[in-house]
Amino acid sequence: MTTVRLRPEGLADVAPIRRLVAQAFASPETRRPPEVQLVEALRDSDAWLPELSMVAEVDGELVGYALLSRVLVQPGAIPALALGPVAVRPDRQRRGYGRDVVQAALDAAAELDERLVLVLGNPAYYRRFGFEPAARFKLTSPWSGLGDPWQALVLPSTDGAVEPVPSGEVIFPAPWSQV
């Protein structure tokens, strides 16, 4: 039985995360995938939340990665999170590591009383975590024109309070313009 250790990244994980993301997003067209640059640029920005940069580790090797970073919903500069990139080492895909690391990141965000997570991705995949089309919440972004892949998840409040979901334009930090 394989034991998966899920945890926030540490200082020693920077280079292994870079390699993992590069492998997961490799394509013949790009020497260095933009997702690698995105993670590095977010680390140097105000959007970086180190406790929400999660890794999945098996036998001392990183096999999965999920990042939640700060975005804002306007009007009101209401804090929210963007999920991405999510990466699994190609030789370890389809074993549940992606699901595990995404769920760990979402659980960590809920524990920090974060309320809203946005993602651009496959609706069939992200629906399992509770994501819904962001249009239902009247949330827009540069990607909202893509339809159902633009998704939102309302996280449960730790105190059980029910708060209204913000609506408006989701403002991404500058590093996202590289993707």
C-alpha positions as CSV (number, residue, x, y, z in Angstrom):
1,M,0.0,0.0,0.0
2,T,1.3,3.4,-1.0
3,T,1.2,6.2,1.6
4,V,0.7,9.7,0.3
5,R,1.9,12.5,2.4
6,L,0.0,15.8,1.7
7,R,1.6,19.0,3.0
8,P,2.4,22.6,2.2
9,E,5.6,23.0,0.2
10,G,8.8,23.7,2.0
11,L,12.0,25.6,0.9
12,A,13.5,22.3,-0.4
13,D,10.5,21.7,-2.6
14,V,11.0,24.7,-5.0
15,A,13.2,22.9,-7.5
16,P,11.3,19.6,-7.4
17,I,8.0,21.6,-7.9
18,R,9.6,23.4,-10.9
19,R,10.5,20.0,-12.4
20,L,7.1,18.4,-11.7
21,V,5.2,21.3,-13.2
22,A,7.5,21.3,-16.2
23,Q,7.0,17.6,-16.7
24,A,3.2,17.7,-16.3
25,F,2.8,20.6,-18.8
26,A,5.5,19.6,-21.3
27,S,4.7,20.0,-24.9
28,P,6.8,20.0,-28.1
29,E,5.9,23.7,-28.7
30,T,7.4,25.1,-25.5
31,R,10.7,24.7,-24.0
32,R,9.5,25.9,-20.6
33,P,5.8,25.7,-20.0
34,P,4.1,29.0,-18.9
35,E,2.7,27.2,-15.8
36,V,6.3,27.0,-14.5
37,Q,6.7,30.7,-14.9
38,L,3.3,31.3,-13.3
39,V,4.3,29.5,-10.1
40,E,7.6,31.3,-9.9
41,A,6.1,34.7,-10.5
42,L,3.3,34.1,-8.0
43,R,5.9,33.2,-5.3
44,D,7.3,36.7,-5.7
45,S,4.0,38.4,-5.5
46,D,1.4,39.5,-2.9
47,A,-0.9,36.7,-4.2
48,W,1.4,34.0,-2.8
49,L,0.0,32.1,0.2
50,P,2.7,29.6,1.1
51,E,0.4,27.5,3.3
52,L,-1.8,26.9,0.2
53,S,0.9,25.6,-2.1
54,M,0.4,21.9,-1.5
55,V,2.4,18.9,-2.5
56,A,1.7,15.2,-2.6
57,E,4.7,13.1,-1.7
58,V,5.2,9.3,-2.1
59,D,8.4,7.6,-0.8
60,G,10.1,11.0,-0.5
61,E,9.3,12.1,-4.1
62,L,6.9,14.8,-5.1
63,V,4.2,13.3,-7.4
64,G,1.5,16.0,-7.2
65,Y,1.1,19.8,-6.8
66,A,-1.8,22.2,-6.4
67,L,-1.6,25.9,-5.8
68,L,-4.2,28.3,-4.5
69,S,-3.2,32.0,-4.8
70,R,-5.0,35.3,-4.0
71,V,-7.4,37.0,-6.4
72,L,-9.9,39.8,-5.7
73,V,-13.6,40.1,-6.6
74,Q,-14.6,43.7,-7.6
75,P,-16.3,45.8,-6.5
76,G,-15.1,45.8,-2.9
77,A,-11.7,44.0,-3.3
78,I,-13.2,40.9,-1.7
79,P,-10.5,38.2,-1.3
80,A,-10.9,34.9,-3.1
81,L,-8.6,32.2,-4.4
82,A,-7.6,30.9,-7.8
83,L,-6.7,27.2,-8.1
84,G,-3.9,26.4,-10.5
85,P,-1.8,25.1,-11.7
86,V,-2.6,21.5,-10.6
87,A,0.1,19.1,-11.7
88,V,0.8,15.4,-11.4
89,R,4.0,13.7,-12.6
90,P,3.2,12.0,-15.9
91,D,4.4,8.6,-14.7
92,R,2.1,8.9,-11.7
93,Q,-1.1,10.1,-13.3
94,R,-4.5,8.4,-12.9
95,R,-3.7,7.2,-9.4
96,G,-5.6,9.8,-7.5
97,Y,-2.7,12.0,-6.6
98,G,-4.3,15.0,-8.3
99,R,-7.5,14.5,-6.5
100,D,-5.7,14.1,-3.2
101,V,-3.5,17.3,-3.5
102,V,-6.5,19.4,-4.7
103,Q,-8.6,18.3,-1.8
104,A,-5.8,19.0,0.6
105,A,-5.4,22.5,-0.8
106,L,-9.2,23.1,-0.5
107,D,-9.3,21.7,3.0
108,A,-6.4,24.0,4.1
109,A,-8.2,27.0,2.5
110,A,-11.4,26.2,4.4
111,E,-9.4,25.9,7.7
112,L,-8.1,29.4,7.0
113,D,-11.7,30.7,6.6
114,E,-11.3,31.3,2.8
115,R,-14.8,31.3,1.2
116,L,-14.4,31.3,-2.6
117,V,-12.2,29.4,-5.0
118,L,-12.2,29.8,-8.8
119,V,-10.7,27.6,-11.4
120,L,-10.5,27.3,-15.2
121,G,-10.6,23.6,-16.0
122,N,-12.4,20.5,-17.0
123,P,-15.9,20.7,-15.5
124,A,-16.2,16.9,-15.2
125,Y,-13.0,16.8,-13.2
126,Y,-13.6,19.7,-10.9
127,R,-17.3,19.0,-10.3
128,R,-16.2,16.1,-7.9
129,F,-14.9,18.8,-5.5
130,G,-18.2,20.8,-5.7
131,F,-17.2,23.4,-8.4
132,E,-20.1,24.9,-10.4
133,P,-20.1,27.2,-13.3
134,A,-19.0,30.7,-12.0
135,A,-21.7,32.3,-14.1
136,R,-24.3,31.0,-11.6
137,F,-22.6,33.4,-9.1
138,K,-22.3,36.3,-11.5
139,L,-18.5,36.0,-11.4
140,T,-16.7,37.2,-14.5
141,S,-13.0,37.2,-15.6
142,P,-10.9,37.2,-18.7
143,W,-11.9,33.5,-19.0
144,S,-15.6,33.7,-18.3
145,G,-16.4,33.7,-22.0
146,L,-15.2,30.1,-22.1
147,G,-18.4,29.0,-20.4
148,D,-18.5,26.0,-18.0
149,P,-14.7,25.6,-17.6
150,W,-14.8,28.9,-15.7
151,Q,-15.9,27.6,-12.3
152,A,-16.4,28.5,-8.6
153,L,-16.6,26.7,-5.3
154,V,-18.0,28.2,-2.2
155,L,-16.1,26.8,0.8
156,P,-18.0,26.0,4.1
157,S,-17.5,28.5,6.9
158,T,-15.7,27.1,9.9
159,D,-18.3,28.7,12.2
160,G,-21.3,27.6,10.2
161,A,-22.2,31.1,9.2
162,V,-23.9,31.5,5.8
163,E,-22.6,34.5,4.0
164,P,-23.6,35.7,0.6
165,V,-21.3,34.7,-2.3
166,P,-19.6,37.8,-3.8
167,S,-20.3,38.6,-7.4
168,G,-18.4,40.8,-9.9
169,E,-15.2,40.8,-11.8
170,V,-12.4,38.5,-10.6
171,I,-9.1,40.4,-10.7
172,F,-6.1,38.1,-11.2
173,P,-2.6,39.3,-10.2
174,A,-0.2,40.2,-13.0
175,P,1.6,36.8,-13.2
176,W,-1.6,35.2,-14.5
177,S,-1.3,37.3,-17.7
178,Q,1.6,35.0,-18.7
179,V,-0.6,32.0,-19.0
